[in-house]
Amino acid sequence: MRALQYDRLGDPEDVLALHDVAEPHPGPGQVRVRVAFCGLNPADWALCEGLFPDQEPPCGIGLEVSGTVDEVGEGVPDDELGRLVLGPVPHGTASAGAAELAVLATWTAVPEGLDLAQAAALPMAAETATRCVDLLGVAPGETLLVHGAGSVIGRMAAQLALHRGVRVIATAGPRNAASLRASGAQVTTYGDGMVDRVRDLAGGPVDRAFDSAPVAWAPPDTPPAPDGVLPDLVAITGDPDRVLTVARPAEAARLGVRNSAGALRIDALPQVAALAARGAVDVPIAGSYPLAEFGETVRRSRSMQAGGKLLLVP
């Protein structure tokens, strides 16, 4: 079968290639899926560059898929065969989700009303947003500031918080402002003057702040970048412990801000998929590409201007 692999560490545009590889088979408690769509994430490019240096290439990329179960492992009922499912794909093996076939250890049925493209876009955003909102401990009736709410994770976090009865103030650019307002969030721009704009909108305390604005992954030995937005978020909430970031761990450590480390919330997938089927949450799809056109997805994703999830179609 065909699979997208990196055979050495380096720039994704240099090291990724389509290869013919052996078909994977599910182990105990696993299923194999004939992939309909594979969602791509910044973590895929970080894997190519050495996010987990102990993983020896060749390795596949693609951490989330939707598709049809075509083989089951020991202990999995045969009635899973033929089911439409979505789920995260383990990494560090010769093939992952950007392939014709993928093995899943965790999966959930695609609910009626959710198309397979949206289903493939959900797992990583649903897991990360649920984990971060829960770690922050924001309660119904409180106010949550989501900085970078135009990102896939930020948008999902804002929508999940709104669904829980939390008041959401979001920072986003003009491209995403209207849809965030339509979901129930109050929206302002980021940049100079953000602290005052958020305080004016809040008209009172902002209980928690979530920094979901994406940044490019850098190796651990990279010199620390100057402090960015986190001091502003601390000023808005009044307490670094009330701020959580998903992408700035070194800066967070310097300032006493919380990071997103915690147990993965794969258990959230069925609930979030059901919400997506009802239209209560969504992930914008910026484009779908045949597997052979993966180079364009790399370029668009790494520009941080894609405007939504990019999908590969094996």
Number of C-alpha atoms within 10 A of each C-alpha: 12 18 28 27 27 28 17 17 21 16 14 21 16 12 15 24 16 17 16 11 14 11 16 16 16 18 16 11 14 19 26 23 30 21 27 24 31 35 28 25 22 15 16 18 24 19 22 27 20 18 17 12 11 8 14 15 16 18 22 28 29 28 23 29 39 32 27 22 23 17 18 23 17 12 10 16 11 12 9 16 16 14 15 22 25 35 29 28 24 19 18 17 15 20 30 28 33 30 30 22 26 30 29 26 16 17 22 19 19 24 19 11 12 16 13 21 25 24 29 30 29 28 28 26 24 27 22 23 27 23 20 25 21 14 17 20 11 21 17 14 13 15 23 31 27 28 27 21 28 27 24 26 28 26 29 25 29 30 23 21 25 21 16 13 14 19 24 28 26 28 28 24 15 12 10 16 19 14 14 22 15 9 16 15 25 19 26 19 17 17 10 8 10 17 16 12 15 24 15 10 13 18 8 10 14 22 21 27 29 29 25 24 21 18 12 13 16 13 10 10 6 8 8 10 9 7 13 10 16 23 16 14 28 21 12 24 21 16 15 20 16 23 27 29 23 21 17 25 16 14 21 20 11 9 15 16 22 22 23 20 14 10 9 12 17 19 14 16 24 19 12 22 27 18 18 20 19 14 11 15 23 23 21 17 17 15 15 18 17 12 21 15 13 20 15 13 23 19 14 15 19 16 10 14 11 16 17 19 24 25 29 26 20 20
